[in-house]
Amino acid sequence: MAARRGPARAVIAGRFVAWTLFGVAVATGTLSDRVEPRAPIWIGGYRVLAADFHVHCGFPGAAALAPWDLVFEARRRGLDAFALTPHNTVFGGRIGRLVARRVGGPTVLAGEEIRTSTYHLMAIGVERSTSPRLPAAAAIAEVHRQGGVAIAAHPNAAFWPAYDAESMAALDGSEVCHPGGIFRERKAAEMRLFYERVRHAAIGSSDYHGLGWMGMCRTYVFAADDSEAAIVDAIRAGRTVVYDREGRAFGDAELIGAAAADGRLPEPDRSWSDPGALARFSRALGILALAWIILAGLPRAA
């Protein structure tokens, strides 16, 4: 009996040490993830906000992160604002907006991706969901009735037939930069052609579900301030600038010129930058601790 107690105590001690190391890894990872606040950018009398208007969330929705997690992820990615746009519901956006207001930003706009079999439409700055059974023109009219803006989501050629002359004239903008076009030039060309037809606000979005990163394609919004109303007004007025991976600029020509003269846009992409020694230590320790926990939990031969 006493001989058995020795190994059992060793296993318990080993698990305790492993979980302690895991806790240290989490704590150091949290400390290493602190982001220095970004100084506001003003160009031409406008507050320039880095924004992502196509972000999906879990609870509810088909994405990896919950709305409250996305608020902190947006901070980490250097975003001043983003829209939570789950499929055919605005509930997630309301939650994210409440969290962001409690923790002091970034600005979160409630929205949804109106997802139908013939078109996908971003409704930004709305409080109620729009029926996906409506044709595009009627859906856009409903978004406008709520005071929001309607943006064509990744408008590839397959979606073009859904946008008649009435809906094209009513659109507030379209995604001209989207992850779907980064590795597929055909899709990128189709979105550029659609944007040339719309000629309203140029939008860059990540369509974030959990893969990639928020803001990998982003919109620079030239707004009066960082409020939800000011952002919606700026989109409606077409005061946006988007840069693709080749550095090509889309959007308001005057604002593109002002940004080029200022020299601070586009901001450096730090997505692949060195996370630092503390973050590397946290990752290594976390992997070691998890391996230890798994091994300690395996049944031992008698």
N, C-alpha and C positions, 0 to 999 in steps of 0.2 A: 504493500500500500504506500509506504513512504517513498519507494522507488518511483512510483507513478506520479507522486505529487511534484517531484523535481521537474520533470519535463512539462507538466501542466503549468507550473508556475513560470517556467521559461517561455512558454507559448503566450501566456497572458502578458508577461513583461514585454515580449517582443511586439505584440499587438499594440500595447500602450505606447511604446517608443515609436512605432510606425505611425500611429494616429497623431502623436505629438508632432512628428516631423511633417506630416501632411498639413496640420494646422499652421505650422511655421511657414510652410510653402505658400499657403493661402494668404497669410498675413503679409509676407514679403511681396507677393504678387500684387496685393492691393496697394501697398505703398509704392511699388514701382510704376503703377498705372496712373498715378496722378499726372494731370495735364496742366501745363502752365496756361493761365488765361491769355487769350488772344487780344491784342489791342484792336479796338474797332477801326475799320477802314472807312474813310470818307473820301469820295471822289465826286467832283462836280456838284457838291452840295447834297449828295445822297449817301446814306449809310449803305455800304455794300455788305450784303449778307451771303455767306456760303450756305447753300440750301440743297436739300434732297427731297423732292416732292413725290417719291414713289418708294415707300418703305412698308413692308408687310410685317405683321406681328403675330405671335402666338397668343392665345387666350384673348379674343378668338382669332382664328386665322391659321393659315398654312405656313408657319415660319418658326424659326428656332428660338427667338427671343420674345419675352413678354414686353408689353408696352413700357413698363417701368425700366426694364433693362435697356431698351433702345434709347431712352433719354440719356443714360450715362455713356452708352456706346457712341451716340452722336457727339457728345462732348469730346470723347477721346479721339474722334475722327476730325475734330476741328470744324464742326458744323454749327452755324448760328441758328439754324432753323431746319425743321423737316416736317413732312406731312405723313401721318400714319394712314395707310390706305389699304386696309384688309379688303378681301373680295366681298363686294355687295353688302357691306355693313360698316357703320361708322362708330360702333361701340368701342373698339380698340383705341381710336383716336381720342375719344373723350377721356379715357383712362390716362393715356399718355400725356395729354394736355394738363390734366389735374396734377399729375406727378411733377411735371416740368415747372408748373407754377409754384409748387411747394418747395422745390429744391433750387429755384432761381435760374431756370432755363436749361437748354436752349428753347426757343419758341417752337411750340408744337401746334400744328394745324390739324384739326380733325378732317378726315376725308375718307374716301373709299375708291377702290377700283371697280367701276361698273363693268362687270365682266359678262359679255354675251357671246353667242356663237359667231357673230358677224363683226364685232368691234370691241375694243377695250378702251374705256374712257376714265381719266382721273377726274374726280370731283373733289376740289380742294376748298376748304373753308365752309363746309356745310354741317348741318346738325342732324339731318335725316337722310336715310337711304333712298336712293332712286331706283325704281323698278328696272331690272335688267330686261324686261319684256318690251320696253319702249324703243322705238327707232332712235337713231343717234340724235336727230334734230330735236325730238321731244325730250330726250334725256338732258341735252344741253340746256334747253329752256327751263327744265326743272331745277338744274343746278344754279342757273342765273336767278331764278325766282327766290332761291334761298340766300342769295347774295354771294355765292361762291363763283369759282372759275372752273372752266372745263378744258382739260388738256388731253389731246389724243395720246394714248399710251402705246409705245413702240409700234407706230403705224406702218407695219410692213405691207407689202402689196396685197396680201390676202384680205386686209381690212379696208382697203380703199373703196370698194363698191358700197360699203355702208354709209360713206360720207357723201351725201348729195350736195348740191350747191348751197342749200339753206344751212346745212350743218357746217359746211366749210366756212361760210361767212360768219357763223356764230361762235366758232371755236375761239378760245382765248390763247391757245398755243399748242405746241406739239413737242414730243420728245425727239430731239435731233441727235442726242448722244445718249446711248443706252448700252449696257454690257453685251446685249445681243449683237451689237455691231462691232465690238472690239475685235473679235476673231472671225467675223463673217462679213466681208466687205460688201457682199450683195445686200444684206440687211441694212448695213450702214448707209449704203447708197439709196436704198428705198426710203429710209427715214429722212435723209437729206432732201430727196425729191418731194416728199410730202410737205416738209417744212417750207420749201420754196413756194408751194401752192398756198399754204396757210398764211405765211408771212406775218404772224402775230408773235407772241412771246416764244423765244427759243428756250427749251427746257432740257436740262441734263439730269438724269435720274439713275439710281442704282438698281431699282426693282429688287431691293434687298429682301431675301427670304432667310438668310443665314449663311449662305456661301458668298464668297467675295467679301466686300466690305461696304458699309454705308458711305456714300459720297464718292465712290470710285468714279462715277460720272455725276457732276454737280452743276447747279445753277447759281450764278452770281446775280443776286437781286439788288437792284438799285432802288431802295425804299426810303421813305421819309424817316422811319425809325424801325425798330425791330418788333413791332407789334403785329399781331395776326392781321388786323385790318390793313395796315400799311403794306404788308407783303402781298395780300390779295390785290390791293389797288395797283401795286407795281406790276404784277403779272398782267392784270387787265389792261394796263397802259403799255405793255410790251417793254418795260424797262428791265431787261434781263440780258446777260451775256453768258455764253457757254463755250468752253474750249474742249476740242476733242483730243485724242491721244497724240495726234500729229501737230497739235498747237493751233489748228485752225479755229478761228473765232466765228460764232454765230450770234445773231441778236441785233440790237439797236446799233446802227453804224456810228452814231455820235458817241454812244457810251463805249463802244469798242475802241474808238480813237482816244477818248479820255483815259480809259484804262491803260492803253498802250503808252500814253504820255506819262502816266503816273508810275508805271513800272512794277506795281505790286501784284498784279494779276497776270496769269493764274498763280495762286499760292503754291509753294513747293509741296509736292506729294511726299508725305512722310510715311506712307503705308508700309514701305519695306525698309524703313530706317532701323538702325541698331536699337533694340529695346533697352540696352544698358545692362551692366553687370548684375544689378539686383534682380532684374526680370529673368536673366539667364539662370541665376542661382535658384530662383523660385521654380522655374520649369524643371530643372534637373532634380531638385529636391522633391518636387511633387511626383515626378515619374518614379524615383527611387522609393518614396513612401508608398505609392499605390502598388508597386510591385511587391513590396514587403507585406503589405496588407493582404494581397491576394495569396501569396505564398504561405503566410501564417494561417490563413483560413482553410488551406487544403488539408484533407484528412491524412493522417500519418499511418503508415503501416504498423501493425501491432508488433 
